[in-house]
């Protein structure tokens, strides 16, 4: 029976009482063939032939249609600099998440298996088997793109309601970009900033528990079934090792702080079952020619996983949001209600240089001068926007560090208070006969208390200096915005929630200092100790 009609027949017999226009075909495969390591927040999308594929949601903070997150990708190893040098990149999600200030895209939880590949690309439906759970290899870029095209068209025709939507526009399947792939490979927002920049995501149980690499203690020279090993912090399996994974982007060399202009073949990421364990890294990228002497290039060590995203301009309303956000880029004081600056010259110049250039360019009658002023305005807006991004990133880092110092001050404050209370209770009684400890023991305790108090006062001084500096460098609006974003980020883990309490104390104290400019070391340290004791 033809694959498409078999899928429809399965849906008809398995969706009684739930069938109808837009109803997704039923999944009839056993979960072990498409999700051997299930998690509560997995996203499942149907495939032809009663199949399915499992995805993970990748969250990216967002405050508006032109908001994106800076991520530093690549490595600082000089020998790999021509292809993997550290570059600042940016990433954003496609779909609005239930959480505030968050958007997301979907990434395949596992590499595309042979069973899934056959279900989409072949005329007859494959019979599910464990052997077909091996990742699909011997594919090139054109094969992978053809798979995403065929599956997207099938989903839109048969299971559009199963796809995530953005303002009514359904998503579609595609290859992940290089930035998306490496962001996920490093652990995304599920790891700390420091862990994100490590060679690989954290592997507390040892690399052999997370990665299929070369050698008898791992892959032993052949690809392995998807999902046998532990996932990375985002819940994604086998993203390093097993098979090289094809991404959307064409290969370009690295030119220090940017990519080189020449475009080459396609890019594969993450290494494979012939890659030595010491060479496994999240930054690993290699160029593969699109063609060889036999035609489109295919390799037994190459496979792929897919992503789900949406178009950018999904509606007239979204376009209007984008236009408004674009107009605001680089403008410190946008006109009230988002209105454009006046096009007529007045005696008083605008305080905002970007708006002043916009007025001058509109008033200019010489075409060459108008074009030059418009170009200068664009450059200035881009420069101011980059400056603002750097400012926001630095402000958020300062808030995080302030929270860390506050936590230490709180811990030291509690320790000092406990030591002082014990010393006074046991060593400062009215007479020697009433003392609980000897003079020698009390002298030792006093020395210990003095050291603890000195360390505590030093940390309080550092903390006070931090509050003063952050108040000098950032206004309240910047601190409020960045505190909101940082709080949302920290709320994603228990450790982050604990730190978040101290960040809130620090931010409140900085706001108070911005209001009255009074240094209150005792009040500030007591606030940190109260937060520590309330854990």
Secondary structure, DSSP 8 states (H G I E B T S, - for coil): --HHHHHHHHHHHH-TTT-STT------S-GGGT-SS--TT-EEEEEGGGEEEEEEEEEEE-SSTT--EEEEESB--GGGHHHHB-EEEEE--SEE-SSTTEEEEEEESS--BHHHHHHHHSSS-----SGGGBB--SB-HHHHHHHHHHHHHHHHHH-GGGS-EETTEE-EEEE--HHHHHHHHHTGGGS-HHHHTSSSS--TT-GGGT-B-SSTTTTTTS--BTT-S---TTS--S-SBSSEEEEEEE---EETTEE-S---SEEEES--TTS-GGG--TT-EEEE-SEETTEE--BTTEE--EEEE--S--SHHHHHHHHHHHHHTT-SS--GGG----SS--SS--SSHHHHHHHHHHH--SHHHHHHHHHHHHHHHHHHHHHHHHHHHHHHHHHHHHHHHHHHHHHHHHHHHHHHHHHHHHH--SSGGG-SS-HHHHHHHHHHHHHHHHHHHHHHHHHHHHHHHHHHHS-HHHHHHHHHHHHHHHTTSHHHHHHHHHHHHHHHHHHHHHHH----HHHHHHHHHHHHHT-
